[in-house]
Amino acid sequence: MRGRERLMRHEALMNRIAGEIILSESPGNVMRKWRTLFELSQSEVARLMGVSPPVLSDYENNRRRSPGTLFVKRFVKALIEADLARGGLHVKRYETLQRDLSEAVIDMMEFESPRTASEVADALDAVILAGEMWADTPLYGYTVIDSIKAIKMLDALDFLHLFGRNPMRAIIFTKVSRGRSPMVAARLYPIKPKMIVIHGPRSPDKVDELAVELAELESICFALSTLRSENEIVGRLRNLTREI
């Protein structure tokens, strides 16, 4: 059991770092930050990844397009493996970090009785953009997240805690521009919410096509709320928790 728990902690740390890189506007800067924190050279990491140091340097200095998910995973795996080979000092240090999620969480409640994704969509005046076949999925709660604060203040491990608290729930992201970041975050983690609702785009045609595609791939009911404000979203959801 200890070996399995250790592996789960390693995977959580890898998801945390990978998520921070992928969600960043300057992924190269984040890659360089983590390599420096792990006290590894570009040559060491590049060798473990099977790429040349100039290639890694180009990514870290944002001279290439944003790295793909597979490249980021190879990068993070190299960091972890190299540190574990030296005794795992940095892995142990960063696995123990905990963060307060309250700054980014606007509201979080459980339903008194299960609600379907369709009922949540109706309450939020939401248009289902993907995963309509999951509209009858029972949900047992919701979390409303300020996406701007989440991106600025939370890291991927925090998202893992939010998503994993109860996967049979709806996650509502407010202040969204086009919806790509929430879906990229959801795709990273093995535990995924059954429903994601975004608030921000004025109409369905303003939602990123990749976000819709990722929702389909991950079998997530994905919707756009057309309500006017965060307060209205919270009010409608709280009413839903009390309705019988």
C-alpha positions as CSV (number, residue, x, y, z in Angstrom):
1,M,0.0,0.0,0.0
2,R,2.8,2.4,0.8
3,G,4.2,1.9,-2.7
4,R,0.9,2.7,-4.2
5,E,0.4,5.8,-2.1
6,R,3.9,7.0,-3.0
7,L,3.1,6.5,-6.7
8,M,-0.2,8.5,-6.3
9,R,1.7,11.3,-4.6
10,H,4.3,11.4,-7.4
11,E,1.5,11.4,-10.1
12,A,-0.3,14.2,-8.2
13,L,2.9,16.3,-8.2
14,M,3.5,15.6,-11.9
15,N,-0.1,16.7,-12.7
16,R,0.5,19.8,-10.7
17,I,3.6,20.8,-12.5
18,A,2.3,19.8,-16.0
19,G,-1.0,21.7,-15.4
20,E,0.9,24.9,-14.4
21,I,3.0,24.7,-17.5
22,I,0.1,24.0,-19.9
23,L,-2.2,26.7,-18.4
24,S,0.4,29.4,-18.4
25,E,0.6,32.1,-21.0
26,S,4.4,31.7,-20.9
27,P,4.9,27.9,-20.6
28,G,8.6,28.2,-21.2
29,N,9.1,30.4,-18.2
30,V,7.3,27.9,-16.0
31,M,9.4,25.0,-17.4
32,R,12.6,26.9,-16.6
33,K,11.3,27.7,-13.1
34,W,10.6,24.1,-12.2
35,R,13.9,22.9,-13.7
36,T,15.7,25.5,-11.6
37,L,13.7,24.5,-8.5
38,F,14.7,20.9,-9.0
39,E,18.3,22.1,-9.4
40,L,18.8,20.4,-12.8
41,S,20.6,21.5,-15.9
42,Q,19.1,21.7,-19.3
43,S,21.5,19.0,-20.5
44,E,20.4,16.6,-17.7
45,V,16.7,17.0,-18.4
46,A,17.2,17.0,-22.2
47,R,19.1,13.7,-22.0
48,L,16.3,12.0,-19.9
49,M,13.7,13.3,-22.4
50,G,15.7,12.1,-25.4
51,V,15.9,15.6,-27.0
52,S,18.9,17.9,-27.6
53,P,19.6,20.7,-25.1
54,P,19.0,23.4,-27.8
55,V,15.5,22.0,-28.3
56,L,14.7,22.3,-24.6
57,S,16.4,25.7,-24.5
58,D,14.1,27.0,-27.3
59,Y,11.0,25.9,-25.4
60,E,12.2,27.4,-22.2
61,N,12.9,30.7,-23.9
62,N,9.5,30.6,-25.7
63,R,11.2,30.6,-29.1
64,R,9.0,27.7,-30.2
65,R,5.3,27.2,-30.2
66,S,3.8,26.2,-26.8
67,P,4.9,22.6,-26.0
68,G,2.3,19.9,-26.5
69,T,0.9,17.8,-23.7
70,L,3.1,14.8,-24.5
71,F,6.3,17.0,-24.5
72,V,5.3,18.5,-21.1
73,K,4.7,15.1,-19.6
74,R,8.1,13.9,-20.8
75,F,9.6,17.1,-19.3
76,V,7.9,16.6,-15.9
77,K,8.7,12.9,-15.8
78,A,12.4,13.7,-16.4
79,L,12.3,16.2,-13.5
80,I,10.8,13.6,-11.1
81,E,13.0,10.7,-12.2
82,A,16.2,12.8,-12.0
83,D,15.3,14.0,-8.5
84,L,14.3,10.5,-7.3
85,A,17.6,9.2,-8.5
86,R,19.3,11.7,-6.2
87,G,17.2,10.8,-3.2
88,G,14.0,12.6,-4.0
89,L,14.6,15.7,-1.8
90,H,12.7,18.1,-4.0
91,V,9.9,15.6,-4.8
92,K,9.3,15.2,-1.1
93,R,9.3,18.9,-0.5
94,Y,6.8,19.8,-3.2
95,E,4.5,16.9,-2.5
96,T,3.8,18.3,1.0
97,L,2.8,21.8,-0.1
98,Q,-0.9,22.6,0.5
99,R,-2.8,25.6,-0.6
100,D,-6.0,27.4,0.6
101,L,-8.5,27.1,-2.3
102,S,-11.0,29.5,-0.8
103,E,-9.7,32.6,-2.7
104,A,-10.8,31.1,-6.1
105,V,-13.9,29.2,-4.9
106,I,-17.0,31.5,-5.0
107,D,-19.4,28.9,-3.8
108,M,-19.5,25.2,-3.1
109,M,-22.5,23.1,-1.9
110,E,-24.0,19.7,-2.1
111,F,-27.5,19.0,-3.3
112,E,-30.0,17.7,-0.8
113,S,-31.1,15.2,-3.5
114,P,-29.4,14.4,-6.8
115,R,-29.9,16.7,-9.7
116,T,-29.3,15.9,-13.3
117,A,-27.0,17.8,-15.6
118,S,-30.1,18.9,-17.5
119,E,-31.6,20.4,-14.4
120,V,-28.4,22.3,-13.6
121,A,-28.3,23.6,-17.2
122,D,-32.0,24.7,-17.0
123,A,-31.3,26.5,-13.7
124,L,-28.4,28.4,-15.2
125,D,-30.1,29.2,-18.5
126,A,-27.3,27.2,-20.1
127,V,-26.9,25.9,-23.6
128,I,-25.4,22.4,-23.7
129,L,-22.6,22.5,-26.2
130,A,-21.2,18.9,-25.8
131,G,-22.1,15.7,-24.0
132,E,-25.9,16.1,-24.3
133,M,-26.1,12.3,-23.9
134,W,-24.9,12.8,-20.4
135,A,-27.7,15.2,-19.5
136,D,-29.4,12.7,-17.3
137,T,-26.3,12.0,-15.3
138,P,-27.0,12.5,-11.5
139,L,-25.0,15.2,-9.8
140,Y,-24.6,15.6,-6.1
141,G,-23.2,19.1,-5.8
142,Y,-21.5,22.0,-7.4
143,T,-18.4,24.3,-7.2
144,V,-18.4,27.8,-8.6
145,I,-14.8,28.9,-9.5
146,D,-13.5,32.4,-10.4
147,S,-11.4,31.3,-13.3
148,I,-9.2,34.4,-13.2
149,K,-8.2,34.0,-9.6
150,A,-7.8,30.2,-10.1
151,I,-5.3,30.7,-12.9
152,K,-3.4,33.4,-10.9
153,M,-3.5,31.7,-7.5
154,L,-4.0,28.0,-7.8
155,D,-1.9,25.3,-9.3
156,A,-2.7,22.0,-10.9
157,L,-2.7,20.1,-7.6
158,D,-5.3,22.5,-6.3
159,F,-7.4,21.7,-9.4
160,L,-7.0,18.0,-8.7
161,H,-8.4,18.5,-5.2
162,L,-11.3,20.5,-6.6
163,F,-12.1,18.0,-9.3
164,G,-11.6,15.0,-7.0
165,R,-13.7,16.2,-4.1
166,N,-16.7,14.5,-5.7
167,P,-16.6,13.8,-9.4
168,M,-20.3,13.5,-9.6
169,R,-20.7,17.3,-9.5
170,A,-20.9,20.4,-11.7
171,I,-18.0,22.7,-11.9
172,I,-18.9,26.3,-13.0
173,F,-16.1,28.5,-14.2
174,T,-16.9,32.2,-14.2
175,K,-15.0,35.1,-16.0
176,V,-14.1,32.7,-18.8
177,S,-12.9,34.1,-22.1
178,R,-13.5,31.2,-24.5
179,G,-13.5,28.1,-22.4
180,R,-10.3,26.4,-23.5
181,S,-8.4,26.5,-20.1
182,P,-11.1,24.7,-18.0
183,M,-11.3,21.9,-20.5
184,V,-7.6,21.5,-20.8
185,A,-7.4,21.4,-17.0
186,A,-10.1,18.7,-16.9
187,R,-8.3,16.6,-19.6
188,L,-5.2,16.5,-17.5
189,Y,-6.7,14.7,-14.5
190,P,-7.8,11.1,-14.1
191,I,-10.8,12.3,-11.9
192,K,-13.1,14.5,-13.9
193,P,-16.3,16.3,-13.1
194,K,-19.3,15.0,-14.9
195,M,-20.4,18.5,-15.9
196,I,-18.5,21.7,-16.6
197,V,-20.4,25.0,-17.1
198,I,-18.6,28.2,-18.3
199,H,-19.8,31.8,-17.9
200,G,-18.4,34.7,-19.9
201,P,-18.8,34.1,-23.7
202,R,-21.8,36.0,-25.0
203,S,-23.0,33.2,-27.3
204,P,-22.1,29.6,-28.2
205,D,-20.2,30.7,-31.3
206,K,-17.8,32.6,-29.0
207,V,-16.7,29.3,-27.3
208,D,-13.5,27.8,-28.3
209,E,-14.1,24.8,-30.7
210,L,-11.2,22.9,-29.0
211,A,-13.0,23.2,-25.6
212,V,-16.1,21.5,-27.2
213,E,-14.0,18.8,-28.8
214,L,-12.2,18.0,-25.5
215,A,-15.5,17.8,-23.7
216,E,-16.7,15.2,-26.2
217,L,-13.5,13.3,-25.9
218,E,-13.7,13.2,-22.1
219,S,-17.5,12.4,-22.0
220,I,-18.2,15.6,-20.0
221,C,-21.5,17.5,-20.2
222,F,-20.2,21.0,-21.3
223,A,-22.5,24.0,-21.2
224,L,-22.5,27.8,-21.5
225,S,-24.5,29.8,-18.9
226,T,-26.2,32.9,-20.3
227,L,-27.1,34.4,-16.9
228,R,-25.9,37.9,-16.4
229,S,-23.8,37.7,-13.2
230,E,-22.0,35.4,-10.8
231,N,-24.5,36.4,-8.1
232,E,-27.3,35.1,-10.2
233,I,-25.5,31.9,-10.9
234,V,-25.0,31.3,-7.1
235,G,-28.6,32.2,-6.3
236,R,-30.0,29.8,-8.9
237,L,-27.8,27.0,-7.7
238,R,-28.6,27.5,-4.1
239,N,-32.3,27.5,-5.0
240,L,-31.7,24.2,-6.7
241,T,-30.2,22.7,-3.6
242,R,-33.4,23.4,-1.7
243,E,-36.0,22.3,-4.3
244,I,-37.6,19.0,-3.8
